[in-house]
Amino acid sequence: MRIQIGPLIVTALAVIVLLLIAFPPTVDFSRAQVGLNTPLPLSRGEQRLVPGKPSAVRGEKVFQKQCALCHGPEGRGDGPAASKLVTPGRSLLTDFLGVFGIKVKAEQLPSRPANFHNLDAQRLNSPFLNYETVTLGRPHTAMPAFGPRAPYGVNKGAMLTDQERWDVVFFEWEFQTSAERLARAKEIYENRVIEGNTCASCHGVAGDGRGPRGAEMAGKLWTWAAGRGPGIFTDINHLGQRKPSDLFQVIEDGSPNGLMPSYKGKLSEDEMWMLVEYVYTFVYEPKGQVK
């Protein structure tokens, strides 16, 4: 069926278009409350990813109760159940056939738990990625979901609160370092003078960007002035989504804006990794006091 538009309607539309072109709508600024010298209101603060400061101390209790059976008490992936773990033995095809009453079971393959002492894997995952794994599980593996819901292809584990999941993530996180390494990194961070500055000169002893040069940095970076973003190690929203390898790269090569210098050749590779491990301690409670 064709719909014909009459010539009067076409003419009317053309007149309206011409009027809009000739007399465009205006905006009244007479009652505007801002001017060139009036600061604009700041945006609302970011919602925290984490309900409370994570604690590796509390996380250890959760880990030993819920995770050690597979991952082992030392997190090496060698728990009592590790050798017996297999995939769920289901897939989209088996579930589709099940709709028609056809029962087919997919092959169950071995499913190896993560070894948290594997530095390559640890350094390529951010705390938030690890939190997602604990919350959502891993589809088609033996790793269950400990969050409220399990997505397709994932087994459902015991329900852990949001705080408990963050706590256990940072307990597992500490397997990549040691109290001795953190203590050495703290000494470098606070006292090693390179080209007239220590790490704490800018980033602050507490990692909050309030070192002796903090005000200078805040004048150059609005994020620093707002107390968040790169270089503010107390900002868990930012640091929690950064991989250790990302931070190492900035220490080694410097920041793109040139405010963070390169420490390649000034610190050893292992010292740079120790510093990476240390700065994360500003957003969670370590198992032992970093002296």
C-alpha positions in Angstrom: 0.0 0.0 0.0 1.4 3.4 -1.0 1.0 6.5 1.2 0.8 9.7 -0.9 1.8 13.0 0.7 -0.3 15.8 -0.7 1.2 19.0 -2.1 -0.2 21.1 0.7 1.6 19.1 3.3 4.9 19.3 1.4 4.5 23.1 1.0 3.7 23.5 4.7 6.8 21.5 5.7 9.0 23.6 3.3 7.6 26.8 4.9 8.4 25.5 8.5 12.0 24.6 7.4 12.5 28.1 5.9 11.2 29.8 9.0 13.5 27.8 11.2 16.4 28.8 9.0 15.5 32.4 9.0 14.5 32.7 12.6 16.6 30.1 14.6 15.6 29.5 18.2 17.5 31.5 20.8 18.8 30.8 24.3 18.3 33.3 27.1 21.5 33.7 29.1 20.3 36.7 31.1 19.7 34.7 34.2 22.8 32.5 34.0 24.5 32.0 37.3 28.0 31.5 36.0 30.5 33.8 34.3 34.1 33.7 33.1 35.4 34.0 36.7 32.9 31.7 38.3 34.1 28.2 38.8 31.9 25.5 37.5 30.4 23.0 40.0 32.5 19.8 40.4 31.1 16.5 39.3 29.9 14.1 41.9 32.6 12.0 43.4 33.3 8.5 42.0 31.4 5.6 43.5 33.9 3.4 45.3 34.5 0.0 43.8 35.2 -1.4 47.3 32.8 -1.1 50.2 35.6 -0.9 52.8 39.4 -1.1 52.9 40.3 -4.7 52.0 42.2 -6.7 54.5 44.5 -9.6 53.7 44.2 -10.6 57.4 40.5 -11.1 57.1 41.0 -12.5 53.6 43.2 -15.3 54.9 40.3 -16.7 57.0 38.0 -16.7 54.0 40.7 -18.3 51.8 41.4 -21.1 54.2 37.7 -21.9 54.5 36.6 -21.5 50.9 39.6 -21.7 48.6 42.4 -23.8 50.1 40.7 -27.1 49.2 41.5 -26.4 45.6 44.2 -23.8 45.6 46.1 -25.2 48.6 46.8 -23.5 51.9 49.8 -21.7 50.4 48.0 -20.8 47.1 50.1 -23.0 44.9 47.2 -24.7 43.2 47.9 -28.0 45.0 45.0 -28.4 47.4 43.6 -31.8 48.3 40.9 -31.6 45.6 43.1 -30.1 42.9 44.0 -33.3 41.1 40.3 -34.4 40.9 38.9 -31.1 39.4 37.2 -31.3 36.0 35.2 -29.0 33.8 31.4 -29.1 34.3 30.9 -31.3 31.1 28.3 -29.1 29.5 28.2 -26.6 26.7 25.7 -24.6 24.6 25.2 -27.7 22.4 24.5 -30.1 25.2 22.1 -27.6 26.8 20.3 -27.0 23.5 19.8 -30.7 22.9 18.6 -31.0 26.4 15.6 -28.7 25.5 14.4 -31.6 23.2 15.0 -34.2 25.8 18.3 -35.4 24.2 20.8 -36.0 27.0 24.4 -35.6 25.9 27.2 -35.0 28.3 30.3 -33.2 27.0 33.7 -34.6 27.9 35.0 -33.5 31.3 38.5 -32.2 31.0 41.0 -31.6 33.9 40.7 -28.1 35.4 43.8 -26.8 37.1 43.4 -24.3 40.0 45.4 -21.1 39.7 48.9 -21.0 41.3 49.2 -17.5 43.0 53.0 -17.8 43.1 53.1 -17.7 39.3 54.5 -14.2 38.9 53.8 -13.9 35.2 50.1 -14.5 35.7 49.9 -12.3 38.9 51.6 -9.3 37.2 49.3 -9.4 34.2 46.1 -9.3 36.3 44.7 -6.3 38.2 43.0 -6.7 41.6 39.7 -5.9 39.9 40.1 -8.7 37.3 40.8 -11.1 40.1 37.7 -9.8 42.0 35.6 -10.5 38.9 36.9 -14.0 38.8 36.0 -14.6 42.4 32.6 -13.0 41.9 31.6 -14.5 38.5 33.8 -17.7 38.4 35.3 -19.0 35.2 32.9 -20.5 32.7 33.4 -24.1 31.8 36.1 -24.7 34.4 35.9 -25.9 38.0 36.3 -22.3 39.4 32.8 -21.5 40.9 31.2 -18.1 41.3 31.2 -16.7 44.9 29.0 -13.8 44.0 25.1 -13.5 44.2 24.6 -15.1 40.7 26.6 -17.5 38.6 26.6 -16.7 34.9 26.1 -19.4 32.2 28.7 -22.2 32.3 29.8 -21.5 35.8 29.3 -23.6 38.9 27.8 -21.8 42.0 30.0 -21.7 45.1 29.2 -20.5 48.6 27.9 -16.9 48.8 30.6 -14.4 49.9 29.8 -10.8 50.7 31.3 -8.1 48.5 33.8 -7.2 51.3 34.8 -10.8 51.8 35.6 -11.2 48.0 37.8 -8.1 48.1 39.5 -9.3 51.2 40.3 -12.7 49.7 41.6 -11.1 46.5 44.2 -9.1 48.4 45.2 -12.1 50.5 45.9 -14.0 47.3 47.6 -10.9 46.0 50.3 -11.1 48.6 51.5 -14.5 47.4 53.5 -12.6 44.8 55.6 -10.7 47.4 56.9 -11.1 51.0 57.3 -9.1 54.1 61.0 -8.7 53.4 60.4 -7.4 49.9 57.8 -4.9 51.1 60.2 -3.7 53.9 63.0 -3.2 51.3 60.6 -1.4 49.0 59.4 0.9 51.8 63.0 1.9 52.5 63.6 2.7 48.8 60.3 4.5 48.5 60.9 6.8 51.5 64.7 7.2 51.6 66.4 6.4 48.2 67.4 9.8 46.8 67.6 9.8 43.0 68.3 13.1 41.2 67.4 15.0 44.4 64.0 13.3 45.1 62.6 10.2 46.7 59.4 8.5 45.6 57.7 10.0 48.7 58.8 13.5 47.7 55.9 13.6 45.3 53.7 10.6 46.1 53.8 11.2 49.9 54.8 8.8 52.7 51.1 7.7 52.8 50.9 7.4 49.0 48.3 10.2 48.9 50.2 12.6 46.8 50.9 15.0 49.7 54.7 14.8 49.7 56.9 18.0 49.7 56.4 18.4 46.0 52.7 17.3 46.1 51.4 20.9 45.8 53.6 21.4 42.7 52.2 18.3 41.1 48.6 19.2 42.0 49.1 22.5 40.1 49.9 20.6 37.0 47.4 17.7 37.3 43.8 18.3 38.1 43.4 14.6 39.1 46.2 14.9 41.6 44.6 18.0 43.0 41.4 16.0 43.3 43.2 13.2 45.2 42.7 10.5 42.6 44.1 9.0 39.5 47.7 8.1 38.4 50.2 8.6 41.1 47.7 8.7 44.0 48.2 5.3 45.5 45.3 5.6 48.0 42.8 5.8 45.1 41.6 2.2 45.0 39.3 2.9 42.1 42.3 3.7 40.0 44.9 1.4 41.5 42.5 -1.5 41.8 42.1 -1.5 38.0 45.9 -1.3 37.2 48.0 -4.3 36.4 51.3 -4.5 38.2 52.9 -4.7 34.7 51.3 -1.3 34.0 52.9 0.3 37.0 56.3 -1.3 36.3 56.2 0.2 32.8 55.7 3.7 34.2 58.5 3.3 36.7 60.9 2.0 34.0 59.9 4.4 31.1 58.4 7.4 32.9 54.9 8.8 32.3 53.8 10.0 28.9 53.4 13.6 30.2 57.0 13.6 31.4 56.1 14.4 35.1 57.2 11.0 36.2 60.9 10.4 35.1 62.3 7.1 33.9 64.1 5.1 36.5 65.6 2.7 34.1 69.3 2.3 35.0 68.7 4.1 38.3 66.9 1.2 40.0 67.4 -2.5 39.3 64.5 -4.4 37.7 63.8 -6.3 40.9 63.8 -3.0 42.9 61.2 -1.6 40.5 59.0 -4.7 41.0 59.4 -4.4 44.7 58.1 -0.8 44.5 55.1 -2.0 42.4 54.3 -4.6 45.1 54.7 -1.9 47.8 52.4 0.8 46.4 49.4 -1.5 46.4 49.7 -1.8 50.2 48.3 1.8 50.4 44.9 0.5 49.4 44.6 -2.6 51.6 45.7 -4.0 55.0 48.7 -6.3 54.6 49.0 -9.5 56.6 52.0 -8.1 58.5 53.0 -4.5 59.3 55.3 -3.2 56.7 58.2 -1.9 58.8 
